[in-house]
Amino acid sequence: MAARNVPDTDRRRLLAALAGAPVGATFLAVGCSSGSNDPVSAAGGASTTRSNPTATRPVAPTFWTKPTVDSGADGLMVPEGWSASVLARTGEKVASTDYTWSPSPDGAATFSDPDGDGWWVAINHETGPGEGGGASAIHLTDDGEVMAAHRILGGTALNCAGGATPWGTWLSGEEFDQGRIWEADPTIANSGEPRPALGVFKHEAAAVDEPGKALYLTEDQPDGRFYRFTPSSWPNLGSGTLEVAKVSGGDTDGTGSVQWLEVPDPSAASEATRAQVGESTAYAGGEGLALGAGKVFFSTKLDNTVWAYDPKAATMSIVYRASGDDPVLSGVDNLWWDDSSKSLLVAEDGGNMELVALALDGSVTPILRVDGHDGSELTGPTVSPNRRFMTLSSQRGAADGIGVTWLVKGAFPIA
């Protein structure tokens, strides 16, 4: 998800140009449950079999090693030779700045600085607007030292996951029924703009397929859908066509050939988007999204599955589905594609509170683990553009409920 550099002086102009038609006032919502606290049920969701295409797995990827060392940073276990420090903590000032870190850090992405001055990480906050909901960004040197931090999006609610754009902005999804996608520049404070053409629903993640000139979106509902948005004029996100996937013909429900059907009313003025096309396929709690190896990967939490959509072949398959009493990977949530190792980094919401490397053959290797944060979830795994660091958060932290974001230094695979 590394961002393509855009000159800083052009960024605000680009955001304005991509805004499209004017929109009305921001919709604010409070009191929504988030993360693993949602009282959701599989009832009414995608009908899935318990078949597991990766039951007999090959040896785990050799690119990664297991976490065996206590980093000394708030319960984070790392592989031998790695280290970690706390980058930000809810309610405290980010180091070397006057910026107070908001609660519930969630989805994230990293970006090269447009002027070649280090890198940025944008991080959502899955909480209400009066509690710091929205998104923040931290500017770091190539050596991982904090230079600045600021809010890039505010006045929004339950900003869960999202995705980076090739033009260097962060797409942030609001996870409630009237939620929208917002676009913000990580280098510019308070730069968020709504993108209502991408649909009004319980947004989770977004991913931009630049070669295909389309965006893909997940919906965090027990019967959520998998969406595609095609801008009228690439890359203007102000208008376009929102479609929903109809998947059929596979050996397992949700797999097979994919047909895209237009959503009549993306604004969901009178009917939820997922209910507008009766033939569309339901997926059991859409979560993270990532693009890599010519595929669009997404996770669904209620059936612990990682899916792969092939845009060229227009087919859907399963990369991983948890099985057994104690699977290595469960509670699948945020995803990050690591191109050098050709693997997905999967954050667990629950499970063993691990960040797990998932290879495309279905083999898995835990690479980070958090001890003592049993009531939390891991969120926002990223790798820095220079491949020297990772960032990762525990949304609700330990028993005190204080979210924590780490900076991890390690030996990451380089192609």
Secondary structure, 3 states (H helix, E strand, C coil): CCCCCCCHHHHHHHHHHHCCCCCCCCCCCCCCCCHHHCCCCCCCCCCCCCCCCCCCCCCCCCCCCCCCEECCCCCEEECCCCEEEEEEECCCECCCCCCECCCCEEEEEEEECCCCCCEEEEEEECCCHHHCCEEEEEEECCCCCEEEEEEEEECCCCEEEEEECCCCCEEEEECCCCCCEEEECCCCCCCCEECHHHCCCCEEEEEEECCCCEEEEEECCCCECEEEEEEEECCEEEEEEEEEEEEEECCCCCCEEEEEEECCCCCCCCCCHHHCCCCCCCECCEEEEEEECCEEEEEECCCCEEEEEECCCCEEEEEEECCCCCCCCCCEEEEEEECCCCEEEEEECCCCCEEEEEECCCCEEEEEEECCCCCCCEEEEEECCCCCEEEEEECCCCCCCCCEEEEEECCCCCC
